[in-house]
Amino acid sequence: MPEFASKGYQGIWQPGMRLSGQKGIAIILKRRFTVDLASGRCVPDEVTPGVALMAEYEDEDNPAESGIEQPGELTLEKPKVDVLVKATAYAPGGVPTPEFEVGLRIAGVLDRRLRVIGPRVARWVPPKKWLTDKEKAKGERQEYPPPEFSDPLPIEKLPLRYQYAYGGKAKLVLEAEFVEQAEEHQEEAKKKEARRERKKEIEKELKAEEEKKAAEAKAAAEQEGKSGVDAIPDEVARDKAAEAFSGGHTKAVDAETLERLAKEVPEEELVAVSAYRLGRDLPDRPVEAAPADTVAGEAAEVVAEAAGAAAEKVVGELDGFFSGRERTAAIDISQLEAEGRDEFREALDERARREARVLADGEGTLRSRATEHGDIVLTDEAWVDEHRGKGPAKAAKKEESEFPEMPYPANPGGRGYCVSPLKDGVDGVPLPMIEDPARPLRPEAFVVDLTEFDLTKLPATPGFAAYPPGWFPRAGLAGTMPWDLDAAEAAKLKALEEYDPEDPDDQQAIELIRSQMVPVMQPGFYNEAHPDLQVERIRGDEEVMLLNLTPDGTLYFRLPGQHPKAELDMGAGRKPVGLRLDTLTLDVTEADQPTVEILWRGWHALKDFAELDNRPYIKVIVDDVDQETWLEAQREDEVKAPRSEGTVAIKAIEDEELEPAVLGEEAAVRYREEVSKRRVANEDELGAAKDESGTVIFALDDERQLSGDEWDEEIRADKEAFIEEARRRHEESQSDKEKALRKKARELADAEFGIEREEEGGESGGKGGKGGNKK
C-alpha cells in the first residue's frame, strides 16, 4: 500500500479483489478544502491528511458502543456516494431552547433534517387495576399504561453523536412469576450443558480406549519375527531406544553382539570410551548435543530391557564415567590403559566447568556466573515492588445494574431503549436527544415487544456521522466473501459434527445450525455513511446549506468543482484510470473554519496479481481538471460500463482475449496434428521427426496407431467400482462405530446425571416432561 502525495492530493494504491472476483489495483485520492466564509467558496487547504488506513472511534476503549470519529478509507469499492457530517448542533440565536431542528441540504442531491431535544426521561405510570393471583392463574396478562415523557430542558448546543440518539441497553426486568420460570429454565439449561460436556469427555475416554486396544493389537501382530529394539514391548521404551541408537547420536551394538562379547571378551575389558578422545580417534563433535545424564540414562533403561544383564553393566559404566554434557557416540571395545581413562575424565571435567559458567535463567536469558562463588546477582528486584501496579490511569467503570441488560443492535451506546414495562425497567430511562422528525419516539411505542422484534427491519438510529459497521442495518449486509462460501459451508458441517443426532438434548442446536444460511458479503456494507446520507451521485460543484450547525445559524457554500485526473504507469506506458467521487466529508466542528474533504476512488483491473511481480515500478501520476472536463470523462466511463443499481461504474477492460485451455479428446487431436506436421516438415531433410529427447515420433493417425486405451476401460471401471465400494463400506463401518460409541457415552452420561430415557428418545417422567429428570 504505497502512499504518495502529488499536486496537493494525498493518495494510496493497493492491490485487491472485489466482490465480483475481479482482481486489480485500487487508487484512492484525497483532498481537503477550506470554506471561505466571506465568498462561500472552497479553496484548497495547505495541508491534506493522508488516507485513513483504519477507523478511529470516539471511545477507543469501547468501540462496540462508540461512534466513529474517522472511518477507514481503504475500501476497494463503494456502490454509493457517502456524505458524512462532523458537527455540533446550535440553538437558533444562541438562546437555549427545549428543541430545535438542524439540517443538511445539497442542491439536487439530498435534504435531511434532525430534531434536537433537551434532556428528558421516561416516567413509569402504574396500572389502574392490578390482576389478582386467580386472574393470573387463568392466564390473564397484566396490562401497563404507556409511560410519560418529562418535558425537555432547554439546551444551547449538542454534539451530533450517536450516543445521544435512540438506543442503549435495556434492563431485563421480569414479573415475579416469570422470574421463577426463567430460573427453572436456566437451571435446566445449565444441567443440560453440564451433561453435554460430560458426555463429550466420556466420548474422548471411550475413543482413547478403542485406539489403545487397536494399537496394542497391531503391536502384538507386529511382534512376530522381530528382535533387538523392535522386540521391546513397551512403545515408549522402544521409541527411546530407537532415538538412543540412531546414528546421529549414540552408536550401540545389538543384543546378540553384546551376548557374544560378554562370552568372548573378559568383562573388565569392556570399556566405554568418550567420543571426544581429544579429536584423535573418533568423529568430530556434533553440532548439537544433549546432556549425557539424560541420554545415558534413557539408553541404560532401554538397553537393559532389550539386552539383559550384560548390556546393563556396559551402560551403567557409561553413566558413571561421563561427567560432561555431550552425547555418547560409540562403545570402544578395545582395551584402554588406566592413565588414558584418567586423561579423558580430566578433559571432560574441565569442559563441564567451563560450560557451567554460562547458565540460563528462568526466562531463557544467558548470564555468566562463577561456579566457585555461586550465582552473581547484578541487581535486586525491589524496583518491581516499587513500580508494580503504577500503569496509566483508567477511566472509572460504569456502575453495573442489578438487572441483566440487553443492548440495542442498531446503537448499543445510545439512550431510550426499553423492553420491560415494569417500574425498574422504565422509570428514569434517559430519552433520545437526537431524533428523526419523521419517526419520533412515542410513549405508546416506548416499551419494545421482544416477541415481535425483527433484526431485518431495524431502522438506522438517526444521525449525520459515519455509521459503525457492527450496528444494524449495516451489520446485516456483512457476510462471507463469495470465494470463501465453500469453506463456510464446510465449517457449518464441521459444527454439526460436534452434536449427536440421536441425543434429544442436541436436537435444538442441530436444527438451529441447519436452518442458518451462510450470509454473503454485500457491496453496500462498504458504504460508511448513515443510510439516509448515501446518494447515487455527486458532481462536486453543488451548493451546500447547513442549518443550525454553526453559531451563526446558516452556512452556505459551493463545493470546489475541482477534481484529480489519474494515470497509472507500470513500466509499459501511462494508462488513464477512471476516478469517481464517492466520499464527501463536511467538517464544521470548528465553526470559524469549516473544511470539506473529498475522496475519489479508481480501479485498474489485472488478469492476475502475478502481473505486479514483473513490473519494474508502479507510479500514479496526478493532475487537476476542471468541472466540465471531469463531467465529460464521467459520461464516457458510463457509456463504456453502464452502472446498475448497487454497483460501481468500472472502465471496460481492453485486454486481449486469452485462448481457453484445451483438454481431453480435443487436446489429443491437436497433438496428433502437430506431430504429423513436424514429421512431414522434417522427414525429407532431417529424416524421421524426433522429440526433444531424440526419440523418433510416429504420426499417431488411425492407420498407424498401435493400440488404443479402450482395452482397459472395463478393468479401470471395475477397479474404481471396487475402490468406491471399499470406501463406502469403510465409511459405514466407521459411522456404525461412531454411533455405538456415542450411544454408550449418552447412556453413561445419563446414568451419572440420573436421567432415564424412553425408547423413543424422550425421558420418562420427570419435571417438564421430555427433557426433565425422572423422579
MIBASE-289308 format. One line per 2 residues: their letters; for each residue x, z, y of C-alpha. Coordinates in steps of 0.001 Angstrom, whole numbers, m for minus. Each point is the difference from the previous one (the first is absolute). Layout:
BEGIN
A	X Z Y ~ ...
***
This chain:
BEGIN
MP	0 0 0 ~ 2412 m1124 2706
EF	m1095 999 3492 ~ 807 m2105 3027
AS	m693 m262 3730 ~ m391 m3248 1929
KG	m1491 m1011 3355 ~ m1357 3535 501
YQ	m1746 29 m3407 ~ 771 2455 m2751
GI	m303 m1533 m3432 ~ 522 366 m3681
WQ	m219 m2295 m3016 ~ m554 1056 m3575
PG	m617 m1791 m3301 ~ m3130 889 m1921
MR	m2970 m1190 m2004 ~ m3540 m217 1319
LS	m3092 945 m1961 ~ m486 m3668 m821
GQ	3294 123 m1893 ~ 1747 m2227 2525
KG	3626 944 643 ~ 1578 m364 3384
IA	1552 1556 3074 ~ m2092 1875 2543
II	1212 m189 3601 ~ m1298 2714 2325
LK	529 m68 3778 ~ m967 2666 2517
RR	m60 145 3798 ~ m995 2739 2446
FT	m1553 m716 3414 ~ m682 2352 2896
VD	m3303 m184 1879 ~ 463 m488 3728
LA	m2818 2154 1405 ~ 41 m1827 3331
SG	m383 m3551 m1301 ~ m1538 679 m3423
RC	2664 m2146 m1655 ~ 2169 738 m3033
VP	3729 m425 612 ~ 2719 203 m2669
DE	1389 3502 m417 ~ 3739 529 178
VT	m70 1848 m3329 ~ m1935 m1023 m3105
PG	48 2392 m2968 ~ 1050 m1360 m3361
VA	m2464 m919 m2712 ~ m1249 3240 m1575
LM	1224 225 m3593 ~ m2450 2724 m1009
AE	m2971 1915 1355 ~ 420 3053 2220
YE	m2741 2635 m265 ~ m1251 2357 2668
DE	690 2894 m2377 ~ 2918 m924 m2239
DN	m426 3210 m2016 ~ m3574 m924 m953
PA	m331 m3810 m16 ~ m3054 m2 m2299
ES	m2135 1629 2710 ~ 1793 m1452 3017
GI	m548 m3066 2126 ~ 2708 m2637 472
EQ	2179 78 3100 ~ 1759 m3292 m796
PG	m981 m2221 m2956 ~ 2588 m1766 m2108
EL	452 m3693 886 ~ 1689 m1533 m3059
TL	m3171 m1449 m1485 ~ 399 m3516 m1396
EK	m3518 m1113 969 ~ m3088 1099 1909
PK	m3341 m1786 m409 ~ m1204 1136 3430
VD	1424 982 3376 ~ 459 3737 607
VL	m841 1526 3385 ~ 1439 3502 413
VK	m500 2355 2933 ~ 2087 3066 829
AT	m1818 1870 2730 ~ m1592 3156 1386
AY	m3621 123 1101 ~ m571 1159 3608
AP	m3282 1238 1448 ~ m1233 m2279 2822
GG	1414 1053 3344 ~ 2066 2711 m1633
VP	m3025 2333 m24 ~ m554 1885 m3292
TP	m3236 m1095 m1634 ~ m1726 756 m3345
EF	161 m3619 m1146 ~ 1016 m3459 1164
EV	917 m3404 m1421 ~ 3273 m1857 m302
GL	299 m3697 m713 ~ 2229 m2919 m903
RI	m870 m3586 826 ~ 2034 m3135 m716
AG	m1757 m3009 1463 ~ m1476 m2205 m2692
VL	1462 2150 m2774 ~ m1550 3484 m199
DR	m1847 2706 1902 ~ 86 3545 m1433
RL	m1176 3363 1355 ~ 559 3613 m1074
RV	m1891 3117 1004 ~ 2132 3015 968
IG	m1746 3401 m241 ~ 1118 3469 1006
PR	556 2807 m2556 ~ m3103 1045 m1958
VA	m882 1559 m3354 ~ m2805 2 m2562
RW	m2345 3005 m213 ~ m1698 895 m3268
VP	m3774 331 73 ~ m1621 2200 m2695
PK	m2946 m1382 m1999 ~ m3475 1059 1049
KW	m837 971 m3570 ~ 2313 1264 m2711
LT	m855 m821 m3600 ~ m612 2810 m2438
DK	1802 304 m3343 ~ m3152 m1148 m1795
EK	m207 m3116 2144 ~ 3670 m722 m631
AK	m566 517 m3742 ~ m2673 m2704 170
GE	2603 m2421 1304 ~ m895 27 3694
RQ	2892 m588 2404 ~ 545 1949 3170
EY	m452 m2180 3079 ~ 2212 552 3052
PP	m776 m1273 3498 ~ 2599 m2116 1838
PE	2586 1958 1976 ~ 109 109 3769
FS	2827 m1508 2034 ~ 1256 2075 2874
DP	191 m1566 3451 ~ 3396 m1635 600
LP	2333 1648 2470 ~ 1361 m2050 2917
IE	3194 m1880 m783 ~ 2468 m1708 2324
KL	2175 m1976 m2442 ~ 547 m429 m3720
PL	2652 m1904 m2029 ~ m1642 m2789 m2012
RY	1073 1317 m3390 ~ m1896 70 m3263
QY	343 3782 m259 ~ m2825 202 2581
AY	m2251 m2469 m1850 ~ m2385 618 m2898
GG	1598 1280 m3204 ~ 1933 3078 m1052
KA	m487 2302 m2977 ~ m3396 1340 m1060
KL	m449 3420 m1565 ~ m1502 m70 m3494
VL	m2467 2878 289 ~ m2520 323 m2850
EA	m3133 2060 m480 ~ 303 2997 m2318
EF	m1726 m1598 m3006 ~ 2167 m3100 313
VE	3151 2115 290 ~ m709 1495 m3436
QA	m555 m3459 m1490 ~ 3143 m1319 1647
EE	2056 2891 m1375 ~ m1359 m641 m3493
HQ	873 m3665 261 ~ 3481 858 1235
EE	593 2405 m2876 ~ m1244 m2565 m2485
AK	2235 m2667 1578 ~ 3022 2326 m147
KK	m671 754 m3646 ~ m332 m3688 m841
EA	3236 m776 1827 ~ 1810 2858 m1773
RR	m1305 m1230 m3352 ~ 1041 m3561 817
ER	3526 1085 923 ~ 246 2068 m3172
KK	m1254 m2944 m2037 ~ 2753 m2182 1463
EI	2590 2622 m930 ~ m1343 98 m3559
EK	149 m3794 m182 ~ 3658 88 1006
EL	722 2674 m2588 ~ m1749 m1969 m2743
KA	1815 m3207 980 ~ 3322 1842 m31
EE	m743 1289 m3506 ~ m916 m3489 m1201
EK	3148 m1483 1497 ~ 2128 2738 m1542
KA	m1500 m592 m3446 ~ 523 m3741 338
AE	3605 507 1082 ~ 673 2370 m2901
AK	m1520 m2446 m2456 ~ 2067 m2834 1423
AA	3170 2094 m71 ~ m630 1023 m3595
AE	m442 m3625 m1003 ~ 3227 m983 1743
QE	2075 2772 m1619 ~ 236 m1789 m3310
GK	3436 m1524 m518 ~ 1539 1469 3157
SG	3074 2205 399 ~ 2281 1396 2683
VD	m1595 557 3393 ~ m3143 m1867 m1014
AI	m518 2484 m2807 ~ m418 2932 2397
PD	m3689 924 m299 ~ m430 1573 3430
EV	m628 m2706 2616 ~ 1523 1938 2903
AR	3106 826 m2000 ~ 244 m3615 m1148
DK	m122 m1241 3613 ~ 2680 2480 1015
AA	2176 m1089 m2893 ~ m388 m3645 928
EA	1018 799 3572 ~ 2923 2193 m1056
FS	1292 m2606 m2440 ~ m366 m2999 2357
GG	3185 m1970 751 ~ m168 727 3728
HT	460 3762 m412 ~ 941 1586 m3330
KA	1396 m1730 m3061 ~ m674 1671 m3328
VD	240 m676 m3676 ~ m3033 21 m2232
AE	m893 2631 m2591 ~ 1528 m1856 m2965
TL	3346 m397 1750 ~ 24 3661 1003
ER	m670 1051 m3582 ~ 2789 m2279 m1219
LA	2407 1339 2615 ~ m888 3549 m865
KE	1037 m663 m3557 ~ 3100 m2115 670
VP	1461 1715 3081 ~ 702 3732 259
EE	m2407 1733 2379 ~ 2798 1240 2280
EL	1077 m3614 642 ~ m3406 m1039 1375
VA	708 425 3701 ~ m2249 m1005 2931
VS	2004 m1814 2655 ~ m765 m472 3692
AY	m704 m3534 1214 ~ 2381 673 2847
RL	3326 410 m1689 ~ 1661 m564 3337
GR	m933 m3695 m242 ~ 2473 m802 m2790
DL	m2057 m491 m3148 ~ m3724 m286 664
PD	m2397 m1967 2214 ~ m172 388 3757
RP	m2271 2555 1584 ~ m3674 m1126 147
VE	m1502 m650 3419 ~ m2670 2681 m474
AA	305 3100 m2123 ~ m2194 2923 m944
PA	1006 3631 m581 ~ 1753 484 m3316
DT	m1945 3118 m797 ~ m3250 m1997 154
VA	1213 m2997 m2011 ~ 1983 1973 m2531
GE	m2809 2488 m413 ~ m2574 m2711 m677
AA	2391 m1825 m2312 ~ 692 3189 m1913
EV	m3681 681 m522 ~ m853 m3523 m1148
VA	3067 m662 m2157 ~ m394 3335 m1732
EA	m3463 m1058 m1169 ~ 1139 m3461 m1000
AG	3361 581 m1634 ~ m112 3595 m1236
AA	2609 2682 110 ~ 3061 m2270 324
AE	m1259 m1646 3176 ~ m1031 3390 1423
KV	3567 1265 m252 ~ 1424 m3067 1738
VG	m2453 57 2903 ~ 295 3770 275
EL	3705 m471 534 ~ m863 m2541 2711
DG	m2098 2638 1784 ~ 2760 2519 m29
FF	2739 m2430 918 ~ m1185 m1616 3219
SG	m399 1964 3234 ~ m236 m3041 2339
RE	m3152 m1953 945 ~ 787 m3419 m1519
RT	m1660 m1527 m3082 ~ 1746 m142 m3360
AA	981 m3565 m808 ~ 1353 239 m3575
ID	1047 2173 m2902 ~ 3666 m527 m791
IS	643 558 m3668 ~ 3789 m79 379
QL	1966 3181 m72 ~ 1033 1449 3357
EA	2631 2591 740 ~ m967 3324 1485
EG	1933 m629 3195 ~ m1906 m3280 496
RD	m3295 1837 m218 ~ 1189 2490 2592
EF	1029 m2886 2254 ~ m3506 m1476 m128
RE	m1623 3366 593 ~ 2109 676 3090
AL	m735 m3452 1443 ~ m3744 382 m454
DE	m42 3541 1380 ~ 1807 m1189 3123
RA	m2552 m2779 466 ~ m2857 2490 m374
RR	1534 2230 2693 ~ 263 m2958 2399
EA	m3581 m1115 m577 ~ m1335 3532 410
RV	1134 m51 3628 ~ m2801 m2470 792
LA	m3417 1437 m738 ~ m3483 m1296 788
DG	m2318 2437 1703 ~ m3680 357 m902
EG	m979 m3110 1962 ~ 2683 m2284 m1427
TL	2400 256 2963 ~ 3660 270 m1022
RS	1981 2857 1464 ~ 3645 933 m580
RA	827 3428 m1324 ~ 3003 1927 m1221
TE	m681 1250 m3510 ~ 2593 2727 449
HG	m1935 1597 2842 ~ m3628 m801 m867
DI	m2425 m2022 2113 ~ 882 m491 3667
VL	m2991 619 2304 ~ 347 m2100 3137
TD	m2989 1535 1825 ~ m2816 2411 m629
EA	m3667 m961 m39 ~ m1189 2376 2690
WV	m789 m2949 2257 ~ m2699 m1079 m2467
DE	m1892 3276 457 ~ 495 m187 3742
HR	m1510 m3462 400 ~ m2476 m44 m2889
GK	m3545 m803 1110 ~ 981 m966 3549
GP	m1234 m3598 m172 ~ m2008 m1743 2714
AK	m3162 1784 1046 ~ m3172 m1333 m1585
AA	m3453 m186 1504 ~ m2356 2788 m963
KK	m2266 m886 m2901 ~ m3675 m466 664
EE	m2064 2921 m1207 ~ m1527 m924 m3331
SE	m3745 102 m472 ~ m1574 2317 m2545
FP	m1959 m2996 m1269 ~ 1338 m3188 m1604
EM	216 m2916 2425 ~ m750 m3703 m443
PY	1819 m2484 2280 ~ m1884 m2899 1536
PA	1491 m3187 m1533 ~ m180 m1970 3264
NP	1707 2657 2146 ~ 1113 3272 m1646
GG	1461 1237 3283 ~ m3142 m347 2151
RG	m2986 2249 718 ~ m3708 257 m823
YC	m38 m658 m3765 ~ m2474 2282 m1811
VS	m1372 m78 m3577 ~ m1750 3383 m296
PL	m3212 1035 1815 ~ 822 3728 m346
KD	1050 2058 2975 ~ 3661 310 m1026
GV	196 m3762 m330 ~ m1707 m907 3281
DG	355 2703 2607 ~ 2835 m567 2445
VP	1161 m3365 m1333 ~ 1639 m1874 2921
LP	m1721 m3278 764 ~ 1662 m3342 747
MI	1173 m623 3549 ~ 405 m3776 m491
ED	m2952 m2003 m1278 ~ m1249 m3547 m296
PA	m2911 m248 2465 ~ m1861 m2150 m2534
RP	409 2639 m2774 ~ m162 3485 1505
LR	m71 3013 m2303 ~ m3563 1377 m248
PE	m959 3536 m1129 ~ m2283 m1347 m2734
AF	2968 m1920 m1505 ~ 2556 2760 520
VV	m24 1348 m3589 ~ 1208 m2723 m2383
DL	m1814 m294 m3329 ~ 2799 m408 m2548
TE	m2396 m1422 m2581 ~ m384 m3080 2231
FD	3627 m160 1162 ~ 1472 m3517 m389
LT	3644 m696 831 ~ m594 m3732 192
KL	m2483 442 2859 ~ 2009 2433 2133
PA	318 m1190 3602 ~ 3352 298 1731
TP	276 3041 2221 ~ m208 m1093 3700
GF	3185 m633 1959 ~ 2312 m2498 1670
AA	3313 942 m1666 ~ 1630 m1349 m3166
YP	m1992 863 m3126 ~ 1925 1877 m2752
PG	342 m1830 m3340 ~ m1172 2980 m2061
WF	m3391 260 1712 ~ m3141 m1838 m1002
PR	m1135 m2712 421 ~ 3574 m1319 310
AG	1116 1888 m3118 ~ m2699 m1827 m1954
LA	1863 m3269 585 ~ 3180 1271 m1678
GT	746 m788 m3611 ~ 2366 m1538 m2496
MP	2044 m3024 966 ~ m1384 m3108 m1752
WD	3243 m531 m1913 ~ m179 3597 m1334
LD	m3532 m210 m1410 ~ 1148 m393 m3601
AA	2223 3058 321 ~ m2888 1949 1546
EA	m2326 m948 m2850 ~ 2688 1022 m2493
AK	346 3352 1768 ~ m3756 453 m255
LK	136 m608 m3756 ~ 2960 2365 m215
AL	m2045 2700 1734 ~ m2748 m442 m2593
EE	2510 723 m2767 ~ 297 3545 1292
YD	m3594 691 m1020 ~ m1621 283 m3414
PE	m3045 m2282 m405 ~ m1326 2311 m2733
DP	258 3139 2139 ~ m3259 895 1817
DD	1945 1708 2787 ~ 1870 m3240 774
QQ	m3024 m2280 177 ~ m670 480 3693
AI	3599 m752 982 ~ 110 m3069 m2269
EL	m3183 m1440 1488 ~ 1263 669 3512
IR	3286 m1824 m629 ~ m1737 m2932 m1667
SQ	m2459 m359 2869 ~ 2719 m113 2643
MV	860 m3458 1261 ~ 3594 m548 1086
PV	m232 m635 3770 ~ 1870 m2964 1445
MQ	1789 158 3342 ~ m2025 m1668 2752
PG	1610 m1763 3007 ~ m2101 2065 2418
FY	1911 3131 m995 ~ 2962 m1210 2056
NE	m1953 98 3264 ~ 894 3195 1847
AH	m2747 126 2658 ~ m3382 1696 m196
PD	m2440 m2399 m1717 ~ m1902 m375 3284
LQ	3206 m1114 1735 ~ 1012 m2729 m2464
VE	m733 m3461 1416 ~ 405 m3559 m1184
RI	2221 m1227 2781 ~ 1660 836 3333
RG	1482 m2754 2144 ~ 2263 2344 1965
DE	m1172 m688 3569 ~ m3403 1771 m9
EV	m1200 2453 2634 ~ m74 3647 m1063
ML	m2101 2829 1397 ~ 506 3687 m864
LN	m2741 2451 1010 ~ 793 3682 633
LT	3302 m240 m1835 ~ 1958 639 3188
PD	m566 2569 2788 ~ m1105 m2813 2307
GT	m2923 m828 m2257 ~ 387 m3745 m547
LY	3072 m2124 m670 ~ m60 m3807 103
FR	2859 m2296 m981 ~ 679 m3297 m1742
LP	2085 m424 m3143 ~ 3338 m1727 731
GQ	m650 m3417 m1558 ~ 3644 m101 m1094
HP	924 m723 m3586 ~ 3080 m526 m2143
KA	983 m3176 m1773 ~ 2013 528 m3189
EL	2232 m2190 m2129 ~ 1684 961 m3259
DM	3507 m1236 m764 ~ 1169 562 m3588
GA	3075 m2202 189 ~ m1844 m3296 m435
GR	m1350 m519 3489 ~ m2691 1686 2038
KP	m3588 109 m1217 ~ m2894 1101 2244
VG	m1930 3094 m1084 ~ m3636 344 1008
LR	m635 3362 1677 ~ m3342 1747 366
LD	m864 2845 2361 ~ m1429 2666 m2316
TL	577 3380 1706 ~ m813 1046 3563
TL	808 3581 1046 ~ m1249 1361 3346
DV	1829 3194 954 ~ m1384 1879 3008
TE	1196 3490 m929 ~ 2069 m204 3188
AD	m2769 m968 2390 ~ 2346 m975 2847
QP	1925 m2445 m2221 ~ m2186 m1615 m2685
TV	1734 m2256 m2504 ~ m1049 m2779 m2360
EI	1789 m743 m3251 ~ m669 m3278 m1810
LW	1165 m818 m3489 ~ 181 m3497 m1521
RG	456 m734 m3687 ~ 1174 m3193 m1706
WH	643 m1175 m3558 ~ 2529 m2351 m1568
AL	m881 m814 m3616 ~ 2626 m54 m2761
KD	m132 m1523 m3458 ~ 1966 2951 m1312
FA	2039 2894 1381 ~ 3065 m1571 m1624
EL	40 m2386 2950 ~ 1314 2845 2141
DN	3100 361 m2191 ~ 1179 m3513 808
RP	m378 238 3758 ~ 3156 493 2106
YI	m2011 1888 2606 ~ m3528 600 1239
KV	m719 m7 3724 ~ m3161 197 2071
IV	118 m1862 3317 ~ m2523 1195 2588
DD	m1171 m1569 3231 ~ m2931 477 2421
VD	m2961 m2351 320 ~ m2887 m2 2446
QE	m3661 505 m860 ~ m954 m3692 m256
TW	2917 m863 m2284 ~ m828 3014 m2128
LE	m3673 m921 m384 ~ 886 m3591 m891
AQ	2360 1190 m2725 ~ m2726 2304 m1361
RE	m2458 m2877 m176 ~ 2502 m2144 m1888
DE	644 2769 m2509 ~ m3711 487 m617
VK	m439 m3728 m621 ~ 2765 71 m2599
AP	m1236 3184 m1657 ~ m3579 960 962
RS	m570 3722 40 ~ m2893 1335 m2038
EG	m1697 3374 210 ~ 2397 2825 m756
TV	3110 m2180 m301 ~ 2899 m849 2235
AI	742 m3530 1169 ~ 3169 m1157 m1710
KA	1973 m3071 904 ~ m178 m2629 m2713
IE	3020 m123 m2261 ~ 1667 m3396 m58
DE	2195 548 m3023 ~ 719 m2759 m2461
EL	m2089 m24 m3157 ~ 1717 1502 m3005
EP	m365 m1719 m3375 ~ m1869 2298 m2378
AV	1766 1310 m3081 ~ m195 m2288 m3046
LG	m746 1735 m3281 ~ m1148 m642 m3527
EE	m520 m3512 m1369 ~ 500 m1618 3398
AA	3474 1528 183 ~ 842 m1376 m3470
VR	m1181 m3481 973 ~ 2087 10 3161
YR	3021 1184 m1922 ~ m328 m2852 m2504
EE	m331 m2510 2833 ~ 3063 1343 1768
VS	2123 m20 m3155 ~ m1121 m3535 m806
KR	994 m1206 3486 ~ 3417 1582 m330
RV	531 m1607 m3419 ~ m967 m3488 1224
AN	2064 308 3186 ~ 3168 1242 m1654
ED	m54 m1484 m3495 ~ 1411 m3399 962
EL	2892 1295 2067 ~ 750 3426 m1412
GA	m1490 m100 m3446 ~ m2704 2421 m1132
AK	m1341 2360 2638 ~ 1261 3572 m203
DE	m1054 3283 1555 ~ 2256 2296 2017
SG	1538 1483 m3154 ~ 910 m3447 m1342
TV	m2651 m82 m2701 ~ m1557 m3419 m668
IF	m3571 m154 1238 ~ m2593 m1912 m1998
AL	m2961 m1631 1691 ~ m2805 2252 m1178
DD	m2663 m2646 m233 ~ m2639 m32 m2714
ER	1913 m2555 m2182 ~ 3286 1914 m98
QL	m1369 3552 13 ~ 1276 1774 m3084
SG	m2589 2713 m208 ~ m2701 1690 2000
DE	m1038 3611 376 ~ m3349 m387 m1732
WD	1311 1001 m3417 ~ 424 3659 941
EE	m3088 436 2162 ~ m1918 1485 m2923
IR	2863 2339 m814 ~ 270 1138 3610
AD	m3751 510 202 ~ 49 2121 m3177
KE	2919 2013 1342 ~ m1711 655 3329
AF	m3203 975 m1761 ~ 1949 2375 m2242
IE	1756 1587 2986 ~ m3250 328 1905
EA	m1717 1590 m2998 ~ 2891 2422 m474
RR	m122 914 3674 ~ m3752 536 m173
RH	283 2220 m3065 ~ 2789 1993 1613
EE	m2060 539 3147 ~ m3002 1044 m2078
SQ	2145 2405 m1971 ~ 1456 1506 3174
SD	m3468 230 1509 ~ m1336 1787 m3058
KE	2907 2437 94 ~ m566 588 3710
KA	m3713 640 m547 ~ 694 2411 m2836
LR	2588 1857 2068 ~ m2303 250 3014
KK	m2853 1206 m2203 ~ 2183 2747 m1412
AR	1150 948 3522 ~ m3635 154 1172
EL	m954 2244 m2876 ~ 2948 2351 543
AD	m637 167 3761 ~ m3718 674 m552
AE	872 2755 m2456 ~ 2332 1661 2519
FG	m2699 m88 2699 ~ m2842 1010 m2289
IE	m1876 m3295 297 ~ m2132 m1354 m2822
RE	m886 m3676 70 ~ m2965 m1741 m1522
EE	637 m2984 m2220 ~ m1356 m2355 2698
GG	2784 1153 2324 ~ m2007 2553 1994
ES	351 3762 m245 ~ m2492 2022 m1941
GG	m1750 2606 2070 ~ 1716 1781 2825
KG	m683 300 3671 ~ m688 m3284 1671
GK	m738 m1880 m3241 ~ 2569 m2663 m712
GG	3304 921 1533 ~ m609 3758 m281
NK	1215 2570 m2498 ~ m1997 1044 m2991
K	m1091 3623 395
***
